[in-house]
Amino acid sequence: MAHPLWHEPVARAEPFLLRCHHREAESDDSCTNADRKPSKWNVEMKTTNMLTPLLAAGILAISSAIALADPGHGLPGEPGTAENVDRTIEIDMTEMAFDPDVIEVQEGETIRFVVTNSGRFVHEFNLGTRETWRSHADEMRQMMQSGMMTTREIRHDRMREADMMHEDPNSVLLTPGDTGEVIWTFSGSGEIGFGCNVPGHLEAGMVGDIEIQG
């Protein structure tokens, strides 16, 4: 299915990421930056491989604080509350897909998304647009470069040290087998969808659409 939010040509999943997945399926060894190959996404995001873990952690802490200053992230709607939930929608994440990948909501409706990672690798459910994903993807790459996460593991201790716990209200990051939730009230108009910003996953087509009915 062609997704409106992802209709522009994009690079395929990066070769270094696919090799990382293959290696971690056989051992606990993680990939190094030497495996990274340039892609159109990397150039567009102006990603650098010269960041040290300390510098990456500092950037993450700053960018996280800026993002949380706007709880709605400029998206149609705002974080919802449990007592106002109108409907619960279950989302299943696998490699590299969401099920379902198209959701219809009513304007003003508060949805509880219960998200389960049924895949073998870390996945993210992130309400957003191409622009918000483009910004967030840079942070996610830095998280992997600095060792806060691997393709299979989220290292919460390192996230706490960097004061970056990935707790934005529009997103949940899950290891294999875990379940989390996002509660969102949809209002106004504009594009919104859900995607996985783990490096290489969005490029591989791990994205879904949300249609707001007026």
C-alpha positions in Angstrom: 0.0 0.0 0.0 1.3 3.5 -0.9 1.4 5.7 2.1 0.6 9.4 1.5 3.1 10.5 4.2 5.9 8.5 2.5 5.1 9.0 -1.2 8.5 10.6 -2.1 11.3 8.2 -3.2 13.5 7.3 -0.2 16.6 5.2 0.2 16.3 1.5 1.0 17.3 0.3 4.5 21.0 0.9 5.0 23.3 -2.0 4.3 25.1 -1.5 7.7 21.8 -1.9 9.5 20.9 -5.1 7.7 24.3 -6.5 8.6 23.8 -5.5 12.2 20.5 -7.4 12.3 22.2 -10.5 10.8 25.1 -10.3 13.2 22.9 -9.9 16.3 20.9 -12.8 15.2 24.0 -14.9 15.6 25.8 -13.2 18.5 25.6 -10.2 20.9 28.3 -8.3 18.9 27.1 -4.8 17.9 28.0 -3.0 14.7 30.6 -0.2 14.4 30.5 3.0 12.5 32.9 1.4 10.0 29.9 -0.6 8.7 27.9 2.4 8.0 27.3 3.3 4.3 26.1 6.7 3.1 22.6 7.0 1.9 20.3 9.8 0.7 18.7 9.8 4.2 22.1 10.2 5.9 23.0 13.1 3.6 19.7 14.8 4.1 19.9 14.4 7.9 23.5 15.7 7.9 24.5 12.8 10.1 28.1 12.6 11.2 30.0 9.6 12.3 32.6 11.6 14.2 30.5 12.2 17.4 31.9 10.7 20.6 29.4 9.0 23.0 29.7 12.0 25.4 29.0 14.6 22.7 26.1 12.5 21.4 24.6 12.3 24.9 24.9 16.0 25.3 23.1 16.7 22.0 20.4 14.2 22.9 19.7 15.8 26.3 19.4 19.3 24.6 17.2 18.1 21.7 15.0 16.2 24.1 14.4 19.2 26.2 13.5 21.3 23.2 11.1 18.6 21.9 9.3 18.3 25.2 8.8 22.1 25.3 6.1 21.5 22.8 4.0 18.5 24.0 2.0 18.2 20.8 5.1 18.5 18.6 3.1 20.6 16.2 0.9 17.6 15.3 -2.9 17.6 14.9 -4.1 17.2 18.5 -2.5 16.8 21.9 -1.6 14.1 24.4 -4.7 12.5 25.9 -5.6 11.2 29.3 -6.7 7.8 30.4 -10.1 9.0 31.8 -11.0 10.5 28.4 -10.2 7.5 26.2 -13.0 6.9 23.6 -11.5 3.9 22.0 -8.5 1.5 22.2 -6.6 0.4 19.1 -4.1 -2.4 19.2 -1.0 -2.1 17.0 1.4 -5.0 16.3 5.0 -4.2 15.2 7.1 -6.7 13.2 9.9 -6.5 10.7 9.3 -4.0 9.0 5.6 -3.3 9.3 2.7 -2.2 11.5 -0.6 -4.1 11.7 -2.9 -2.3 11.0 -1.1 0.2 8.9 -4.1 2.5 8.2 -6.3 3.8 11.0 -9.4 6.1 10.8 -10.2 8.4 13.8 -12.9 11.0 14.4 -11.9 14.6 15.1 -11.9 15.1 18.8 -11.6 11.4 19.5 -9.1 10.2 22.2 -7.4 7.0 21.2 -5.4 4.7 23.4 -2.9 2.9 21.1 -1.7 -0.3 22.7 1.5 -1.2 20.9 3.2 -4.6 21.0 6.6 -5.4 19.5 6.2 -8.9 18.1 9.4 -8.6 16.1 13.0 -9.7 16.8 14.4 -6.2 16.9 13.7 -2.9 18.7 10.9 -0.9 17.1 9.2 2.4 17.7 5.6 3.7 17.4 5.9 7.4 16.8 3.0 9.7 15.9 4.3 12.3 13.5 4.9 13.6 10.0 7.9 13.4 7.6 9.3 16.6 9.1 9.0 15.4 12.8 10.4 12.0 11.8 13.3 13.6 10.0 14.3 15.5 13.1 13.7 12.6 15.5 15.6 10.1 13.2 18.8 12.1 13.8 18.4 11.6 17.6 17.8 7.9 17.1 20.9 7.5 15.1 22.9 9.2 17.8 21.3 7.0 20.4 22.6 3.9 18.5 26.0 5.5 17.8 26.5 6.4 21.5 25.4 2.9 22.7 22.1 3.8 24.3 20.5 1.2 22.1 21.3 -1.6 19.8 19.1 -3.3 17.2 17.8 -5.6 20.0 18.3 -3.8 23.3 17.4 -0.5 24.9 20.0 0.5 27.5 17.9 2.5 30.0 20.9 3.1 32.3 22.8 5.0 29.6 19.6 6.9 28.7 19.2 8.0 32.3 22.9 9.1 32.4 22.2 11.3 29.3 18.9 12.5 30.7 17.2 11.1 27.6 14.6 8.4 28.5 12.5 8.6 25.2 9.4 9.5 27.1 7.7 11.8 24.6 3.9 11.5 24.8 3.6 10.8 21.1 6.0 7.9 21.0 6.9 4.5 22.6 10.2 2.6 22.0 10.0 -1.2 22.6 12.3 -4.1 22.8 11.1 -7.5 21.4 8.1 -8.9 23.3 7.3 -5.6 25.1 4.0 -3.7 25.1 3.5 0.0 25.6 0.8 2.7 25.0 0.3 6.1 23.6 -2.9 8.2 24.3 -3.7 10.9 21.8 -6.6 13.3 21.3 -7.0 14.1 17.6 -8.2 17.6 16.7 -7.8 20.0 13.8 -6.5 19.1 10.4 -3.2 18.2 8.9 -1.1 15.1 8.0 -0.3 12.7 10.7 0.8 9.1 10.7 2.9 6.6 12.7 6.4 5.4 11.9 9.4 3.6 13.3 12.5 5.8 13.6 15.0 3.1 14.5 17.7 3.6 11.9 16.8 2.1 8.6 13.2 1.0 9.5 11.3 4.1 8.2 13.4 3.9 5.0 12.3 0.2 4.7 8.7 1.2 4.8 7.8 0.9 8.4 5.1 3.6 8.4 1.3 3.8 8.7 -1.4 6.4 8.0 -4.0 8.0 10.2 -7.1 9.5 8.6 -8.9 12.1 10.6 -12.6 12.2 9.8 -14.2 15.6 10.4 
